[in-house]
Amino acid sequence: MKTIQHWIDGSTVPGTDTAPVFDPATGRQQAQVVLGGSADVDNAVAAASRAFETWSESSLAQRTQVMFAFRQLLVEHEEELGRIISAEHGKTVDDARGEITRGREVVEFACGLGDVLKGSFSDQVSRGIDVHDFRQPLGVVAGITPFNFPAMVPLWMHPMAIATGNTFILKPSERDPSAANFVAELYKRAGLPDGVFNVVHGGKDAVDAILTHPGIEAVSFVGSTPIAKYVHEQATAHGKRVQALGGAKNHAVVLPDADLEFAANHITAGAYGSAGERCMALSVAVAVGEAADGLVEVLKRKAREVKVGPGDAPGTEMGPLVTRAAQERVENAVGIAATQGATVVVDGRGLKIDGHEEGFFTGPSLLDHVTAEMDAYKEELFGPVLAIVRADTLDEAIELINANPYGNGTALFTASGEAARRFQRNVKVGMIGINVPVPVPMSYYSFGGWRDSLIGDSPVHGPEGIRFYTRPKVVTTRWPQRAQQAAAGFDFPTSS
């Protein structure tokens, strides 16, 4: 049985307790991962602290050279890393390669930090006095990341942290942990000094040790809203900066003037891609006015056309869910929706794939006549279930979205510029797509929602990521001539 170990100070480190790692397509255990605790976190912090002494003093050129080399290794090993992700998560290899590409974009942004990190200079703010500012790294920082994007979400964090001079400890999901160790090996090959990037595997014990450790300056987290609130509360109580991104219930609004075939095609991909296990997945389609019946018919056809199978099989568009528990939760939710009055237009329950009968598969499900009071609408199902809610007007659709506790992403399908402008200005959501189903911003913008989708006020990557992983210094200088010494004054200094 393969054992996935910690990666600390440039090499693997064993542990005692372990947890199983499953192949979602077969339901069989394929490996075991060590479960760390406070002692392992102490070990990682000690290594990262030693490395910070020299890495924080390294030149910007050295850091960007490592990032360029790391980026090239990600390109060269994209297929291998994609298959590692697919084997443990269940998503298709193509989908896994897509998340690597989107994560690599953050590495590319980090390669250009030389321009972004430039400070400002003000000459002669007062007689003989100049002012300039610059930013410095925090120290040892950590990331706690979810199972659904084992490469991309960590890549939102550690390239930004490392390129700005910090050292990093990653606690990935124990459900699909191998990608983290593979990335650690690529960093080592790219020339990153030992101890700058570390991986501690584990569950709640490892998380709590990170949140309370006095040697960790900041914590980045992506996961469910209840855990995001817990992480924010515990880490801030222990004096840390926190990025805490929570859950979502993302709506796609379809107006009568939209091209229904175009809208349904993209909504289907946004709802069922990666088996719906995305924080930016479309889980609600709001059909406005006369668009409803036609949209349901097209969505029904497209949901039935989705090719479900093992993630490494040619032609597969949707793989299994990550665990048996996730499969059971999603299928139970479809049954509860039917008892609460929803119409089950497409029922994905009970799907069996030949040769993979014990896999964690469920097919796409499509629910119509869903209301805001139903569990299928209120809960983040994190699976391939699309709920259709009917609204009379665009303003009613906006009110529906704004009444939801989440505010991560949303989309509008329309041919009207006026409607699009009204929607993007009035909806209380952080990331908006106009005829774009999954509006994940590029790496040079920051990712983060509103309300219960972002706890606190720190999004990830882009300009906000730079600010999060650094702190500013402002320096006021005077270099008087020796023959013209100025007398010190006791009044508050001014610019005169």
Secondary structure per residue as TSV (DSSP state, phi and psi in degrees):
chain	resnum	aa	ss	phi	psi
A	1	M	-	360.0	124.1
A	2	K	E	-65.9	135.4
A	3	T	E	-115.0	124.4
A	4	I	E	-93.2	118.1
A	5	Q	-	-104.6	169.7
A	6	H	E	-64.7	159.5
A	7	W	E	-123.9	107.2
A	8	I	E	-134.3	130.0
A	9	D	T	57.1	38.4
A	10	G	T	88.9	7.3
A	11	S	E	-154.4	166.2
A	12	T	E	-74.3	147.0
A	13	V	E	-131.3	126.9
A	14	P	-	-75.1	167.8
A	15	G	-	-138.4	177.6
A	16	T	S	-102.4	-60.0
A	17	D	-	-73.4	147.4
A	18	T	E	-137.6	163.5
A	19	A	E	-133.3	151.1
A	20	P	E	-74.9	149.0
A	21	V	E	-118.2	122.3
A	22	F	E	-100.0	157.7
A	23	D	E	-93.4	108.0
A	24	P	T	-62.4	-23.9
A	25	A	T	-76.3	-24.0
A	26	T	T	-115.3	-18.3
A	27	G	T	80.3	4.1
A	28	R	E	-99.4	148.3
A	29	Q	E	-69.6	133.6
A	30	Q	E	-117.0	-13.6
A	31	A	E	-164.4	176.7
A	32	Q	E	-134.1	147.9
A	33	V	E	-119.1	139.8
A	34	V	E	-71.5	148.4
A	35	L	-	-112.6	112.8
A	36	G	-	-86.5	170.4
A	37	G	-	-143.6	-154.0
A	38	S	H	-63.4	-35.8
A	39	A	H	-65.7	-39.3
A	40	D	H	-68.9	-38.8
A	41	V	H	-65.4	-40.9
A	42	D	H	-56.9	-44.8
A	43	N	H	-61.2	-44.8
A	44	A	H	-66.5	-40.9
A	45	V	H	-65.2	-39.8
A	46	A	H	-61.9	-44.0
A	47	A	H	-65.4	-43.5
A	48	A	H	-67.0	-34.6
A	49	S	H	-67.2	-41.2
A	50	R	H	-63.9	-42.7
A	51	A	H	-67.5	-31.0
A	52	F	H	-63.8	-32.0
A	53	E	H	-57.6	-38.1
A	54	T	H	-97.8	-37.9
A	55	W	H	-64.4	-38.8
A	56	S	T	-65.8	-22.2
A	57	E	T	-96.8	0.0
A	58	S	S	-69.7	156.6
A	59	S	-	-73.5	155.6
A	60	L	H	-60.4	-34.7
A	61	A	H	-62.9	-41.7
A	62	Q	H	-64.1	-43.2
A	63	R	H	-65.5	-42.1
A	64	T	H	-71.0	-31.3
A	65	Q	H	-62.2	-41.5
A	66	V	H	-62.3	-42.3
A	67	M	H	-65.9	-39.5
A	68	F	H	-61.8	-44.7
A	69	A	H	-65.9	-40.4
A	70	F	H	-63.3	-42.3
A	71	R	H	-60.2	-42.9
A	72	Q	H	-65.7	-37.8
A	73	L	H	-66.5	-35.8
A	74	L	H	-62.1	-38.9
A	75	V	H	-64.9	-47.5
A	76	E	H	-66.4	-29.3
A	77	H	T	-111.8	21.1
A	78	E	H	-59.5	-44.0
A	79	E	H	-63.7	-46.0
A	80	E	H	-63.5	-46.5
A	81	L	H	-64.7	-38.8
A	82	G	H	-60.6	-39.1
A	83	R	H	-72.3	-33.1
A	84	I	H	-62.2	-45.6
A	85	I	H	-63.1	-47.7
A	86	S	H	-59.3	-40.5
A	87	A	H	-66.2	-31.1
A	88	E	H	-99.7	-31.6
A	89	H	H	-90.2	-41.0
A	90	G	-	107.5	-17.3
A	91	K	-	-65.0	162.2
A	92	T	-	-67.7	156.6
A	93	V	H	-62.6	-38.8
A	94	D	H	-61.3	-42.6
A	95	D	H	-64.1	-40.7
A	96	A	H	-63.9	-40.7
A	97	R	H	-63.2	-35.0
A	98	G	H	-63.4	-41.1
A	99	E	H	-69.3	-32.5
A	100	I	H	-64.2	-41.9
A	101	T	H	-61.5	-45.6
A	102	R	H	-66.7	-35.5
A	103	G	H	-68.1	-37.3
A	104	R	H	-63.1	-27.9
A	105	E	H	-61.7	-32.3
A	106	V	H	-70.4	-37.4
A	107	V	H	-60.2	-42.0
A	108	E	H	-64.0	-38.1
A	109	F	H	-63.1	-40.9
A	110	A	H	-66.0	-28.8
A	111	C	H	-63.9	-24.1
A	112	G	T	-104.6	22.1
A	113	L	H	-68.3	-14.9
A	114	G	H	-56.2	-38.5
A	115	D	H	-77.1	-40.1
A	116	V	H	-69.0	-32.7
A	117	L	T	-83.6	-1.1
A	118	K	-	-60.9	132.9
A	119	G	-	-85.9	-170.1
A	120	S	-	-117.2	160.9
A	121	F	E	-139.9	131.5
A	122	S	E	-119.9	119.2
A	123	D	E	-88.9	137.6
A	124	Q	E	56.5	50.5
A	125	V	E	-68.2	-26.9
A	126	S	E	-143.8	176.7
A	127	R	T	-60.5	112.9
A	128	G	T	75.4	12.5
A	129	I	E	-120.5	131.4
A	130	D	E	-118.5	157.4
A	131	V	E	-132.0	134.7
A	132	H	E	-140.7	162.6
A	133	D	E	-134.7	159.4
A	134	F	E	-156.7	169.4
A	135	R	E	-120.0	143.8
A	136	Q	E	-124.5	153.0
A	137	P	E	-68.6	160.8
A	138	L	-	-81.5	-43.3
A	139	G	S	141.4	-129.8
A	140	V	E	-87.0	125.2
A	141	V	E	-126.1	162.7
A	142	A	E	-136.6	155.4
A	143	G	E	-130.4	134.7
A	144	I	E	-118.2	115.3
A	145	T	-	-123.2	157.5
A	146	P	-	-91.1	173.5
A	147	F	S	-75.3	-24.6
A	148	N	S	-73.0	-24.5
A	149	F	-	-135.7	78.4
A	150	P	T	-68.2	-15.0
A	151	A	T	-106.3	-49.9
A	152	M	H	-66.0	-48.6
A	153	V	H	-63.3	-45.7
A	154	P	H	-59.4	-34.4
A	155	L	H	-69.5	-17.1
A	156	W	H	-68.2	-22.8
A	157	M	H	-105.8	-64.6
A	158	H	H	-67.3	-32.6
A	159	P	H	-61.9	-39.6
A	160	M	H	-64.3	-44.4
A	161	A	H	-65.9	-45.7
A	162	I	H	-70.2	-42.2
A	163	A	H	-65.4	-25.8
A	164	T	T	-88.9	3.2
A	165	G	T	104.0	4.0
A	166	N	-	-86.3	168.4
A	167	T	E	-111.9	155.4
A	168	F	E	-133.4	140.8
A	169	I	E	-121.2	122.2
A	170	L	E	-104.7	130.0
A	171	K	E	-114.1	94.7
A	172	P	-	-81.0	173.7
A	173	S	-	-65.4	140.0
A	174	E	S	-76.0	-6.7
A	175	R	S	-78.0	-34.7
A	176	D	S	-140.7	73.5
A	177	P	-	-87.9	-12.8
A	178	S	H	-67.3	-31.4
A	179	A	H	-59.2	-36.8
A	180	A	H	-62.7	-43.6
A	181	N	H	-69.0	-35.7
A	182	F	H	-62.9	-42.6
A	183	V	H	-64.2	-38.8
A	184	A	H	-60.2	-40.5
A	185	E	H	-66.5	-37.3
A	186	L	H	-64.7	-40.6
A	187	Y	H	-59.6	-43.8
A	188	K	H	-61.7	-42.5
A	189	R	H	-66.2	-27.7
A	190	A	T	-77.0	-6.7
A	191	G	T	99.4	9.9
A	192	L	-	-69.6	128.7
A	193	P	-	-61.3	148.6
A	194	D	T	-57.8	140.8
A	195	G	T	92.0	-13.9
A	196	V	S	-74.5	-36.2
A	197	F	E	-125.0	124.7
A	198	N	E	-132.6	152.4
A	199	V	E	-127.4	123.5
A	200	V	-	-117.2	117.3
A	201	H	-	-85.7	158.6
A	202	G	-	150.8	-175.0
A	203	G	S	-113.2	-134.9
A	204	K	H	-63.5	-34.9
A	205	D	H	-60.6	-43.6
A	206	A	H	-67.4	-40.1
A	207	V	H	-60.6	-49.6
A	208	D	H	-62.9	-36.2
A	209	A	H	-64.5	-37.9
A	210	I	H	-67.1	-43.7
A	211	L	H	-65.9	-26.6
A	212	T	H	-108.7	-5.1
A	213	H	-	-70.5	128.3
A	214	P	T	-70.0	-16.1
A	215	G	T	-88.1	-0.9
A	216	I	-	-105.3	125.1
A	217	E	-	-87.7	-28.9
A	218	A	E	-152.3	151.8
A	219	V	E	-132.1	132.3
A	220	S	E	-110.4	137.7
A	221	F	E	-141.4	141.1
A	222	V	E	-133.8	129.9
A	223	G	S	175.2	-153.4
A	224	S	-	-73.4	157.8
A	225	T	H	-63.0	-43.8
A	226	P	H	-59.1	-40.3
A	227	I	H	-73.1	-35.6
A	228	A	H	-60.1	-41.1
A	229	K	H	-64.8	-40.3
A	230	Y	H	-64.2	-46.1
A	231	V	H	-60.5	-45.8
A	232	H	H	-62.2	-44.2
A	233	E	H	-64.7	-48.0
A	234	Q	H	-69.8	-44.3
A	235	A	H	-68.8	-42.9
A	236	T	H	-66.7	-33.7
A	237	A	H	-64.2	-23.1
A	238	H	T	-103.9	23.0
A	239	G	T	78.1	22.8
A	240	K	-	-104.7	152.3
A	241	R	E	-73.0	149.0
A	242	V	E	-139.1	131.2
A	243	Q	E	-106.1	121.5
A	244	A	E	-136.0	102.9
A	245	L	E	-100.1	128.9
A	246	G	-	-105.6	-152.2
A	247	G	-	-83.0	-169.1
A	248	A	-	-159.7	158.8
A	249	K	-	-142.7	88.8
A	250	N	E	-88.5	130.9
A	251	H	E	-104.7	140.9
A	252	A	E	-116.1	117.7
A	253	V	E	-95.5	130.8
A	254	V	E	-118.8	117.8
A	255	L	-	-90.3	158.7
A	256	P	T	-59.0	-25.3
A	257	D	T	-85.2	0.5
A	258	A	S	-75.7	153.4
A	259	D	-	-75.1	106.6
A	260	L	H	-64.7	-35.4
A	261	E	H	-65.4	-44.3
A	262	F	H	-63.0	-48.4
A	263	A	H	-62.4	-47.0
A	264	A	H	-64.9	-37.3
A	265	N	H	-61.1	-45.2
A	266	H	H	-76.6	-34.2
A	267	I	H	-66.4	-39.8
A	268	T	H	-59.0	-46.0
A	269	A	H	-64.9	-40.2
A	270	G	H	-70.2	-28.1
A	271	A	H	-86.3	-39.6
A	272	Y	H	-107.5	-10.3
A	273	G	G	-60.3	139.9
A	274	S	G	56.7	29.9
A	275	A	G	56.2	28.7
A	276	G	G	73.9	6.8
A	277	E	-	-90.2	60.2
A	278	R	S	-134.5	141.7
A	279	C	T	-71.5	-14.5
A	280	M	T	-107.4	11.9
A	281	A	-	-63.9	145.9
A	282	L	E	-81.8	114.5
A	283	S	E	-110.6	-10.6
A	284	V	E	-134.5	129.1
A	285	A	E	-108.9	121.2
A	286	V	E	-99.6	107.1
A	287	A	E	-90.9	120.6
A	288	V	E	-98.9	126.3
A	289	G	T	58.0	-133.0
A	290	E	T	-72.9	-2.6
A	291	A	H	-72.2	-18.5
A	292	A	H	-62.4	-58.4
A	293	D	H	-61.7	-43.4
A	294	G	H	-64.6	-40.0
A	295	L	H	-63.8	-42.5
A	296	V	H	-60.2	-42.7
A	297	E	H	-63.5	-43.0
A	298	V	H	-70.2	-41.5
A	299	L	H	-62.9	-38.0
A	300	K	H	-60.6	-46.6
A	301	R	H	-63.1	-44.7
A	302	K	H	-70.8	-34.8
A	303	A	H	-63.4	-38.7
A	304	R	H	-72.1	-18.8
A	305	E	H	-87.9	-10.0
A	306	V	-	-63.9	128.6
A	307	K	-	-89.8	113.3
A	308	V	B	-103.5	135.8
A	309	G	-	180.0	-173.2
A	310	P	-	-59.9	145.1
A	311	G	T	-63.2	-24.2
A	312	D	T	-97.5	6.5
A	313	A	S	-86.6	133.7
A	314	P	T	-57.3	136.1
A	315	G	T	88.2	-10.5
A	316	T	-	-67.5	133.1
A	317	E	S	-106.4	-24.5
A	318	M	B	-142.1	126.0
A	319	G	-	-93.5	-166.7
A	320	P	-	-77.4	169.8
A	321	L	-	-76.1	166.5
A	322	V	S	-74.6	-30.2
A	323	T	S	-142.1	163.9
A	324	R	H	-62.2	-38.8
A	325	A	H	-62.8	-39.4
A	326	A	H	-65.0	-40.9
A	327	Q	H	-60.3	-47.3
A	328	E	H	-66.0	-38.9
A	329	R	H	-63.4	-43.8
A	330	V	H	-66.3	-44.3
A	331	E	H	-68.3	-35.3
A	332	N	H	-64.3	-36.7
A	333	A	H	-63.5	-37.4
A	334	V	H	-64.2	-43.2
A	335	G	H	-63.3	-41.8
A	336	I	H	-64.5	-38.9
A	337	A	H	-59.9	-40.9
A	338	A	H	-63.9	-40.6
A	339	T	H	-69.4	-24.3
A	340	Q	T	-89.7	0.9
A	341	G	T	112.7	-0.9
A	342	A	-	-75.1	151.6
A	343	T	E	-94.1	121.3
A	344	V	E	-85.4	97.1
A	345	V	E	-76.0	-43.2
A	346	V	E	-129.4	127.4
A	347	D	-	-110.9	112.6
A	348	G	-	-92.6	2.1
A	349	R	T	-70.1	151.2
A	350	G	T	74.6	16.7
A	351	L	-	-70.6	132.9
A	352	K	-	-122.2	132.4
A	353	I	-	-103.4	127.2
A	354	D	T	-55.9	128.5
A	355	G	T	83.2	-7.9
A	356	H	-	-135.9	43.3
A	357	E	T	-63.7	-24.4
A	358	E	T	-95.7	5.7
A	359	G	S	-71.3	166.0
A	360	F	-	-91.0	51.5
A	361	F	-	-90.3	142.6
A	362	T	-	-144.9	145.2
A	363	G	-	-85.2	171.8
A	364	P	-	-61.6	136.8
A	365	S	E	-118.5	140.2
A	366	L	E	-125.9	122.1
A	367	L	E	-114.1	131.5
A	368	D	E	-112.5	164.3
A	369	H	S	56.8	38.0
A	370	V	-	-81.4	141.6
A	371	T	-	-116.3	165.3
A	372	A	T	-67.3	-12.8
A	373	E	T	-88.4	-11.9
A	374	M	S	-81.6	149.5
A	375	D	H	-60.8	-36.5
A	376	A	H	-62.8	-23.2
A	377	Y	H	-89.9	-40.2
A	378	K	H	-76.5	-31.3
A	379	E	S	-95.8	146.7
A	380	E	-	-82.6	102.3
A	381	L	-	-76.9	-28.3
A	382	F	-	54.5	49.3
A	383	G	S	-158.9	179.5
A	384	P	S	-80.9	64.5
A	385	V	E	-126.9	121.9
A	386	L	E	-111.7	121.7
A	387	A	E	-100.8	132.2
A	388	I	E	-104.1	122.3
A	389	V	E	-112.1	135.6
A	390	R	E	-100.9	135.4
A	391	A	E	-132.3	151.9
A	392	D	S	-81.5	-34.0
A	393	T	S	-139.6	165.8
A	394	L	H	-63.1	-41.0
A	395	D	H	-62.0	-36.5
A	396	E	H	-66.0	-38.1
A	397	A	H	-64.3	-41.5
A	398	I	H	-62.8	-42.6
A	399	E	H	-61.7	-38.7
A	400	L	H	-61.8	-46.7
A	401	I	H	-64.0	-43.1
A	402	N	H	-69.9	-21.9
A	403	A	H	-81.4	-15.2
A	404	N	S	-75.0	142.4
A	405	P	S	-68.0	-21.5
A	406	Y	E	-90.2	159.7
A	407	G	E	-153.0	47.8
A	408	N	S	-81.9	-71.0
A	409	G	E	-136.1	158.1
A	410	T	E	-155.8	162.4
A	411	A	E	-141.9	151.5
A	412	L	E	-128.1	131.0
A	413	F	E	-109.1	116.5
A	414	T	-	-162.7	163.0
A	415	A	S	-106.8	4.9
A	416	S	-	-101.9	118.2
A	417	G	H	-66.1	-36.0
A	418	E	H	-63.7	-44.9
A	419	A	H	-63.7	-41.7
A	420	A	H	-62.5	-42.8
A	421	R	H	-66.8	-41.1
A	422	R	H	-63.1	-41.4
A	423	F	H	-64.2	-51.1
A	424	Q	H	-69.2	-23.9
A	425	R	H	-84.0	-30.7
A	426	N	H	-100.2	-18.8
A	427	V	-	-80.3	139.5
A	428	K	-	-96.9	69.6
A	429	V	-	-139.6	146.6
A	430	G	S	-79.9	-30.9
A	431	M	E	-131.0	123.5
A	432	I	E	-126.1	135.5
A	433	G	E	-115.5	134.1
A	434	I	E	-107.4	108.7
A	435	N	S	58.8	24.0
A	436	V	-	-126.9	118.3
A	437	P	S	-75.4	-35.4
A	438	V	S	-124.7	87.5
A	439	P	-	-82.3	62.5
A	440	V	-	-77.3	121.1
A	441	P	-	-71.1	159.4
A	442	M	-	-67.6	164.8
A	443	S	T	-63.2	-24.3
A	444	Y	T	-87.5	2.4
A	445	Y	S	-108.5	169.0
A	446	S	-	-101.9	148.5
A	447	F	B	-102.9	125.8
A	448	G	-	172.6	142.7
A	449	G	-	-95.7	-162.2
A	450	W	E	-118.5	170.0
A	451	R	E	55.1	-130.9
A	452	D	T	-74.2	0.4
A	453	S	T	-89.8	-11.3
A	454	L	E	-142.4	112.6
A	455	I	E	-92.0	121.5
A	456	G	S	90.4	-152.6
A	457	D	S	-140.7	31.8
A	458	S	-	-120.0	97.7
A	459	P	-	-68.9	178.0
A	460	V	B	-110.0	161.3
A	461	H	S	43.3	-175.8
A	462	G	H	63.8	-158.7
A	463	P	H	-58.3	-37.4
A	464	E	H	-66.9	-34.1
A	465	G	H	-64.1	-39.5
A	466	I	H	-63.1	-45.8
A	467	R	H	-63.5	-36.3
A	468	F	H	-65.8	-41.7
A	469	Y	T	-91.2	6.3
A	470	T	E	-136.2	162.7
A	471	R	E	-128.4	145.9
A	472	P	E	-87.4	153.0
A	473	K	E	-127.5	137.5
A	474	V	E	-117.1	126.2
A	475	V	E	-116.1	125.5
A	476	T	E	-107.7	124.6
A	477	T	E	-125.0	147.8
A	478	R	E	-138.5	131.7
A	479	W	-	-124.2	81.3
A	480	P	-	-73.1	150.2
A	481	Q	-	-68.8	144.2
A	482	R	G	-60.2	-29.6
A	483	A	G	-84.1	-5.8
A	484	Q	G	-127.2	52.8
A	485	Q	-	-65.9	129.2
A	486	A	-	-88.1	140.6
A	487	A	-	-71.9	142.5
A	488	A	-	-75.7	141.9
A	489	G	-	-112.0	151.5
A	490	F	S	-95.8	-6.8
A	491	D	S	-79.3	159.3
A	492	F	-	-61.1	131.6
A	493	P	-	-65.5	142.9
A	494	T	-	-127.4	179.9
A	495	S	-	-91.6	6.5
A	496	S	-	-80.8	360.0
